[in-house]
Amino acid sequence: MRGYVELFRLGKTYDTHDGPVVIVEDFDLNLAQGEYVSLLGHSGCGKSTVLTMIAGLNSISTGGVVIDGREIDGPGPDRGVVFQSPCLMPWMTALDNVMLGVNQVYRHVPKRDRVDLASYYLNLVGLGSSLHKRAKDLSQGMQQRVGIARAFALKPKMLLLDEPFGMLDSLTRLELQEILLEILVRDQVTTVMVTHDVDEALFMSDRVVMMTNGPRARVGAIFSLPFDRPRNRAEVLEHPEYYEYRRKMIEFLEHQDYRKQHGEREESESAEEPAHSLSSP
């Protein structure tokens, strides 16, 4: 089945003094337009490696990535990236930080329209009163809002999130999750998020892709979630299948721990096989 985003036999190998080390191998996944997919697995399993290959920030050793019918060969404005730390220019204002990318992508658009675009997304993430505050004077949560606004202002076809809420306190994390989902639902941006948080993946995602341990990490299981959009946190938590999905994801991670301790390698399932769906026997 073809998708809006296609990852086919994606692999990454690093050369070391002891010979080549395969970090990710034969990673296959298709995403529909507007779909939200989380990559979940233990630290070091290759989640961020997959994400940076999709972003074009990390060279692809084998396979490829196709977005909207075009195979990528490097970074581009069709992919917005939000990292755990937003990497802002501390001496520049929130508006100027967002304008850095907007000015590059929309250089032929009148300046007033570019400012309006950057301001619009800063308002959406709740920074309408902080447009002219320098990044170094903003809290960590506010800086991450700037990073999210900066990514959306480029009007990307795809959004790539690398543990975007990992450094935030609990309340800020929950608030930003809901703000992000509101924008994504409205703009229909196809999204891949790296996370190690089972509950975050359950609340945010349409599907959760479980990765096996590295080296040679692959897709180990895929859970298609039944929660409606727009998402309501209370309704998700009260859904009759929520804790069953949660249990199965934790069991998968525990199984990976067991195999690692015993030196076993997981034979992964096909990315399209519904063997781990709760509706399956």
ABEGO torsion letter per residue (X at the ends): XBBABBBBGBBBBBBBAAEBBBABBGBBBBBBBGBBBBBBEBBGAGAAAAAAAAAGABBBABEBBBBGGBBBAEBBAABBBBBABAGBBAABBAAAAAAAAAAAAAAABBAAAAAAAAAAAAAAAGAAAAAABBAAABBAAAAAAAAAAAAAAAGBABBBBBGAAAABBAAAAAAAAAAAAAAAAAAGBBBBBBBABAAAAAAABABBBBBBBOBGBBBABBBBBABBOBBBAAAAAABAAAAAAAAAAAAAAAAAAAAAAAGBBBBBBBAABAAABAABX
